[in-house]
Amino acid sequence: MHSWIWSLWVMAVLTAGSSLPSFPKHTQVEESMANVTVTCRKDFDGDITWTFNEEELDRVGPEFKLLNFDESLAGEYSCYGADEILDTVHVLLKDTPDSTTPELKCWAENYNCTFHCTWKHRHYTVVRLRNERDNGTWVSSSPEGVFEVPHLTDAHSEEATPLKVTLEALTTNKDRFLQINKTFYLREIIQPPSPQIEVFKRGDPLEVDIKPAKGWATPSSYYPLEYQIEYRKKDNGQVVQQLCCKEQGQTNRHTHAPDCWTKVRCKIHVRVASFRVRSRDPLLKSNWGQWTEWTNAGRRAKQEKKREKGMKSYEKKKKKGKGKKKGAGKGKAEKSSLTCNETRL
């Protein structure tokens, strides 16, 4: 794909955003106890009247003041001319994050064009977030409080400018306003998803083949991962963590990186009851990613089952083949081969 097409596509994602019908179009955020001026932003040749939360106010004119502003005065102010609405603004009381405010957490499972953030508060239920650095539009969260945020970071070059995200939140009745800002580099929030695992050999030693998650960046030589295995000993239930690269000291002669960053068979030289695995970017020393589910090491290894099944199938075919004339079944084999070639085309 041409670079300019790629850039256009990413910009389209950034500007698409999500519909945010519950967030007011016009807001005015004010400090507690301030003297606030509310202004009708549309000209009208005649008397201008006002409502507050849809109730009529004894105010006439293009603007008026709210003295000693507090939560009781926060809400929706609308101005009217000749019984037609001219303008509406939500005047909100500014809240400040403190020790009880939930942390805005962000992470990326890959070096692709999106990262995720999560934030949830029982009082602040109207929430939106945007990527300020790349001039992205506001996005809303899932019901679980997770935001999917597009970005324009180039994974193949040095990240010179950190990402900056801004979260804005309103209380359910839309009278209080909270803003949270967070700055970070994409490389600082990488948390790879759970890797793929397959038991190669059970017993002592336990041998586990590990590969990156299917969605992880490629090639693996450019985006390596190191793996950590956590296991419960069968004898005493002790939980132990071990780097899978620890005992595999060979390095690639071109990159000087450990071979076990790209091809991993983790060996545990004790009797293991169960285990799980996680990964991280070893070059950036990123955060550790998600653990896999605990796997019972006592079950038969998948590779062993495959080998045994393959041997039984081979022996069965071998017995059936005895007594057949040479060339028997040749036509079928050629037909199958032709179909396979057509499929490839």
Secondary structure per residue as TSV (DSSP state, phi and psi in degrees):
chain	resnum	aa	ss	phi	psi
A	1	M	-	360.0	132.8
A	2	H	-	-63.6	147.0
A	3	S	H	-61.3	-35.5
A	4	W	H	-70.3	-32.1
A	5	I	H	-67.5	-42.5
A	6	W	H	-60.5	-43.5
A	7	S	H	-63.3	-40.9
A	8	L	H	-63.0	-40.7
A	9	W	H	-64.2	-45.6
A	10	V	H	-64.7	-40.2
A	11	M	H	-63.8	-35.5
A	12	A	H	-63.0	-39.8
A	13	V	H	-64.8	-42.2
A	14	L	H	-63.8	-35.5
A	15	T	H	-91.5	-9.2
A	16	A	H	-67.5	-50.7
A	17	G	-	64.2	-167.6
A	18	S	-	-128.6	151.0
A	19	S	-	-71.2	132.9
A	20	L	-	-124.3	67.6
A	21	P	T	-63.7	-23.6
A	22	S	T	-88.7	-8.1
A	23	F	S	-93.2	126.3
A	24	P	-	-57.6	146.6
A	25	K	S	-71.2	-42.2
A	26	H	S	-121.1	125.1
A	27	T	E	-128.3	155.0
A	28	Q	E	-138.3	112.8
A	29	V	E	-100.8	129.0
A	30	E	E	-131.5	152.6
A	31	E	-	-77.8	155.9
A	32	S	T	-64.6	138.6
A	33	M	T	69.7	12.6
A	34	A	-	-80.7	158.3
A	35	N	-	-92.3	115.3
A	36	V	E	-109.8	137.3
A	37	T	E	-105.3	125.2
A	38	V	E	-104.5	125.9
A	39	T	E	-122.4	137.2
A	40	C	-	-83.0	118.4
A	41	R	-	-87.5	9.4
A	42	K	S	-121.2	134.2
A	43	D	-	-72.3	144.0
A	44	F	-	-150.3	131.5
A	45	D	S	-89.5	85.3
A	46	G	S	156.0	-173.5
A	47	D	-	-71.2	136.4
A	48	I	E	-111.0	125.8
A	49	T	E	-112.3	168.4
A	50	W	E	-133.5	152.5
A	51	T	E	-128.9	153.2
A	52	F	E	-125.1	116.0
A	53	N	T	50.8	44.0
A	54	E	T	72.0	9.1
A	55	E	E	-106.3	137.1
A	56	E	E	-65.5	139.9
A	57	L	E	-109.0	152.0
A	58	D	E	-86.5	61.5
A	59	R	E	-133.7	138.6
A	60	V	E	-135.0	134.0
A	61	G	S	129.5	167.2
A	62	P	S	-72.2	-14.9
A	63	E	E	-154.8	161.7
A	64	F	E	-155.9	166.8
A	65	K	E	-108.8	147.7
A	66	L	E	-114.7	115.1
A	67	L	S	-90.0	141.2
A	68	N	S	52.0	57.9
A	69	F	-	-57.1	132.0
A	70	D	-	-144.2	-173.6
A	71	E	G	-61.4	-30.7
A	72	S	G	-68.5	-21.2
A	73	L	G	-97.6	-3.5
A	74	A	-	-80.5	142.1
A	75	G	E	154.3	-157.5
A	76	E	E	-96.3	121.5
A	77	Y	E	-112.4	128.0
A	78	S	E	-126.0	140.2
A	79	C	E	-109.3	146.4
A	80	Y	E	-129.6	148.5
A	81	G	E	-135.1	123.9
A	82	A	T	53.4	43.5
A	83	D	T	65.3	15.5
A	84	E	E	-115.0	137.1
A	85	I	E	-70.1	133.4
A	86	L	E	-103.3	-40.1
A	87	D	E	-160.8	154.0
A	88	T	E	-137.7	138.0
A	89	V	E	-140.3	139.3
A	90	H	E	-95.9	115.6
A	91	V	E	-93.7	118.9
A	92	L	E	-117.0	147.2
A	93	L	E	-86.3	124.3
A	94	K	E	-72.5	128.8
A	95	D	-	-106.6	155.2
A	96	T	-	-119.4	131.7
A	97	P	-	-59.4	141.7
A	98	D	-	-136.9	-166.1
A	99	S	T	-65.3	-19.8
A	100	T	T	-91.3	-7.8
A	101	T	S	-74.9	128.9
A	102	P	-	-58.0	146.4
A	103	E	-	-76.5	140.7
A	104	L	-	-83.0	113.8
A	105	K	E	-108.7	135.1
A	106	C	E	-129.6	145.9
A	107	W	E	-153.7	160.0
A	108	A	B	-133.1	132.0
A	109	E	S	-85.6	-8.2
A	110	N	S	-160.3	179.6
A	111	Y	S	-97.6	25.1
A	112	N	S	-82.5	-157.6
A	113	C	S	-91.8	11.1
A	114	T	E	-139.3	152.6
A	115	F	E	-132.5	173.1
A	116	H	E	-124.6	148.0
A	117	C	E	-132.2	154.3
A	118	T	E	-136.8	139.9
A	119	W	-	-162.1	134.5
A	120	K	-	-148.7	137.9
A	121	H	-	-140.7	136.3
A	122	R	S	-68.4	-26.2
A	123	H	S	-94.5	-33.9
A	124	Y	E	-94.1	101.5
A	125	T	E	-108.4	-11.0
A	126	V	E	-106.9	105.5
A	127	V	E	-133.2	142.8
A	128	R	E	-144.6	161.5
A	129	L	E	-148.4	147.5
A	130	R	E	-143.7	154.5
A	131	N	E	-87.5	100.3
A	132	E	T	-68.0	-39.5
A	133	R	T	-58.6	-42.0
A	134	D	T	-99.0	14.3
A	135	N	T	55.6	41.5
A	136	G	-	-76.1	163.2
A	137	T	-	-87.1	169.3
A	138	W	-	-68.7	140.0
A	139	V	B	-124.1	151.5
A	140	S	-	-100.1	169.4
A	141	S	-	-99.6	166.4
A	142	S	-	-75.0	169.6
A	143	P	T	-57.3	-23.3
A	144	E	T	-85.1	-1.3
A	145	G	S	87.6	22.8
A	146	V	E	-105.8	130.6
A	147	F	E	-104.2	136.3
A	148	E	E	-103.2	115.1
A	149	V	E	-115.8	120.0
A	150	P	E	-74.0	153.7
A	151	H	-	-149.9	167.9
A	152	L	-	-114.3	22.4
A	153	T	-	-66.6	132.2
A	154	D	-	-90.7	114.6
A	155	A	T	-69.5	-14.8
A	156	H	T	-97.2	3.9
A	157	S	S	-137.0	167.2
A	158	E	-	-65.1	133.5
A	159	E	-	-84.9	100.1
A	160	A	-	-80.1	-38.9
A	161	T	S	-113.0	128.7
A	162	P	-	-70.3	157.3
A	163	L	E	-73.6	145.4
A	164	K	E	-130.0	122.4
A	165	V	E	-114.6	145.3
A	166	T	E	-123.0	128.6
A	167	L	E	-110.4	133.2
A	168	E	E	-121.7	137.9
A	169	A	E	-140.5	143.7
A	170	L	E	-121.1	149.3
A	171	T	E	-68.8	165.7
A	172	T	T	-56.1	-41.4
A	173	N	T	-88.7	8.8
A	174	K	S	57.9	51.7
A	175	D	-	-120.5	-20.5
A	176	R	E	-118.6	145.9
A	177	F	E	-125.6	135.0
A	178	L	E	-130.2	135.9
A	179	Q	E	-126.4	135.8
A	180	I	E	-128.7	132.4
A	181	N	E	-115.4	144.7
A	182	K	E	-143.4	136.2
A	183	T	E	-124.3	136.8
A	184	F	E	-166.2	161.1
A	185	Y	-	-91.4	148.2
A	186	L	G	-56.9	-40.5
A	187	R	G	-61.5	-23.1
A	188	E	G	-79.4	-15.7
A	189	I	S	-114.6	8.9
A	190	I	B	-65.7	125.2
A	191	Q	-	-137.2	96.6
A	192	P	-	-58.7	145.8
A	193	P	-	-68.7	172.8
A	194	S	-	-57.3	131.2
A	195	P	-	-72.3	168.6
A	196	Q	E	-87.9	133.9
A	197	I	E	-128.5	151.2
A	198	E	E	-151.1	124.6
A	199	V	E	-72.3	120.1
A	200	F	E	-89.8	-40.4
A	201	K	E	-146.8	132.9
A	202	R	-	-101.1	168.2
A	203	G	S	101.7	-151.2
A	204	D	S	-121.1	106.8
A	205	P	S	-86.0	153.6
A	206	L	E	-80.4	131.2
A	207	E	E	-121.6	124.8
A	208	V	E	-123.9	122.8
A	209	D	E	-84.3	132.6
A	210	I	E	-127.7	134.4
A	211	K	E	-131.3	156.4
A	212	P	-	-61.7	159.1
A	213	A	-	-57.4	153.4
A	214	K	T	-58.5	-30.2
A	215	G	T	-88.6	1.4
A	216	W	S	-70.1	151.4
A	217	A	-	-62.6	148.9
A	218	T	S	-127.0	158.0
A	219	P	-	-77.6	158.3
A	220	S	T	-67.0	-23.5
A	221	S	T	-67.8	-29.0
A	222	Y	T	-92.2	-29.8
A	223	Y	S	-122.8	67.6
A	224	P	-	-72.5	164.2
A	225	L	-	-134.6	145.2
A	226	E	E	-109.8	153.1
A	227	Y	E	-122.0	145.8
A	228	Q	E	-122.1	131.6
A	229	I	E	-110.6	137.6
A	230	E	E	-119.0	128.6
A	231	Y	E	-138.2	155.1
A	232	R	E	-102.7	127.2
A	233	K	E	-69.7	139.5
A	234	K	T	-70.5	-30.9
A	235	D	T	-74.1	-45.5
A	236	N	T	-129.0	2.2
A	237	G	-	77.0	4.0
A	238	Q	-	-63.0	137.3
A	239	V	E	-98.1	127.5
A	240	V	E	-129.4	142.6
A	241	Q	E	-111.2	142.6
A	242	Q	E	-147.5	135.8
A	243	L	E	-74.9	131.9
A	244	C	T	-71.6	-17.1
A	245	C	T	-85.8	-8.6
A	246	K	T	-56.2	-43.6
A	247	E	T	-103.3	2.9
A	248	Q	-	-107.4	85.6
A	249	G	-	-84.8	-2.7
A	250	Q	-	-68.5	144.5
A	251	T	B	-122.8	154.9
A	252	N	-	-71.3	129.0
A	253	R	T	-71.1	-15.3
A	254	H	T	-93.1	-44.7
A	255	T	T	-99.2	-13.0
A	256	H	-	62.2	16.3
A	257	A	-	-92.4	148.0
A	258	P	B	-57.2	136.2
A	259	D	G	-60.4	-29.5
A	260	C	G	-75.2	3.6
A	261	W	G	-81.7	-18.5
A	262	T	T	-117.7	-26.6
A	263	K	S	-135.7	114.9
A	264	V	E	-122.9	125.6
A	265	R	E	-128.5	105.2
A	266	C	E	-84.0	130.6
A	267	K	E	-116.0	131.5
A	268	I	E	-118.6	117.8
A	269	H	-	-94.1	42.9
A	270	V	S	-143.3	170.6
A	271	R	-	-79.8	125.2
A	272	V	E	-114.9	135.0
A	273	A	E	-86.2	-46.1
A	274	S	E	-155.8	163.5
A	275	F	E	-155.0	165.2
A	276	R	E	-148.6	162.4
A	277	V	E	-136.2	146.9
A	278	R	E	-140.4	172.1
A	279	S	E	-141.0	166.8
A	280	R	E	-155.9	164.9
A	281	D	-	-77.7	115.6
A	282	P	T	-76.4	-21.6
A	283	L	T	-76.4	-39.0
A	284	L	T	-95.4	-7.7
A	285	K	T	51.0	51.8
A	286	S	-	-68.3	175.1
A	287	N	-	-63.6	149.0
A	288	W	-	-65.6	141.8
A	289	G	-	-83.1	-163.0
A	290	Q	-	-75.9	142.7
A	291	W	-	-71.5	149.3
A	292	T	-	-73.2	169.9
A	293	E	-	-67.6	154.8
A	294	W	-	-62.7	132.8
A	295	T	E	-112.8	133.6
A	296	N	E	-76.4	114.2
A	297	A	T	-76.2	-9.9
A	298	G	T	-80.8	-15.6
A	299	R	S	-72.3	159.4
A	300	R	-	-67.8	138.4
A	301	A	-	-67.5	142.1
A	302	K	H	-61.8	-41.5
A	303	Q	H	-62.8	-38.7
A	304	E	H	-63.7	-42.1
A	305	K	H	-62.5	-42.1
A	306	K	H	-62.6	-45.0
A	307	R	H	-62.3	-43.6
A	308	E	H	-65.6	-41.7
A	309	K	H	-63.8	-40.3
A	310	G	H	-64.4	-41.1
A	311	M	H	-64.5	-41.9
A	312	K	H	-63.9	-42.2
A	313	S	H	-63.5	-40.6
A	314	Y	H	-64.0	-45.4
A	315	E	H	-63.5	-38.1
A	316	K	H	-64.6	-44.2
A	317	K	H	-66.3	-36.7
A	318	K	H	-63.3	-41.7
A	319	K	H	-66.0	-42.4
A	320	K	H	-65.0	-31.2
A	321	G	H	-74.2	-18.9
A	322	K	T	-66.2	135.5
A	323	G	T	88.5	-9.7
A	324	K	-	-78.4	147.9
A	325	K	-	-72.0	153.7
A	326	K	T	-62.1	138.2
A	327	G	T	88.5	-5.4
A	328	A	T	-63.5	133.7
A	329	G	T	80.5	6.3
A	330	K	H	-64.3	-41.6
A	331	G	H	-60.3	-41.7
A	332	K	H	-64.2	-40.7
A	333	A	H	-63.3	-41.5
A	334	E	H	-66.1	-38.9
A	335	K	H	-64.4	-43.0
A	336	S	H	-62.8	-40.6
A	337	S	H	-64.6	-39.0
A	338	L	H	-66.1	-43.3
A	339	T	H	-60.1	-40.3
A	340	C	H	-63.4	-42.7
A	341	N	H	-64.5	-39.8
A	342	E	H	-63.5	-36.4
A	343	T	H	-63.2	-42.1
A	344	R	H	-62.5	-37.2
A	345	L	-	-68.4	360.0
